[in-house]
Amino acid sequence: GGTRDLVRLLKAWQSHRGVPISSVALEWLAIDSLVDWEHERDGSRYYDWMVRDAFVHIDRDHSDIIEIPDTGEHLTIGTAWRPLARVARDHAVKACECEAEGRDRDAWWEWEKIFGDAVPL
């Protein structure tokens, strides 16, 4: 799947936007967003949807404490990052809409707002 790529992209977002969340938490959120994702096996084919859906999942489904699977440990991730995730979600949704309409330049600008110079081509 695209787990590794999604983690790299979320970390690029974290770096570009100064997102106040730990790298471990981002890795867990990336993995969790792909667990039930319908295109999980074709992540590289649906790269844009994977990123969009990850931001939707992150924004919708998480509190400020997450449980680390198989350890019973909990990680406090706070809430300061959530407004930035919501903004990224909105840009990702708009980017995917632009791509569906054949407006690739507009889509690129939306991705650039999330990832800066790390926009995957």
Order of alpha helices (4+ residues) and beta strands (2+ residues): alpha-alpha-alpha-beta-beta-alpha-alpha
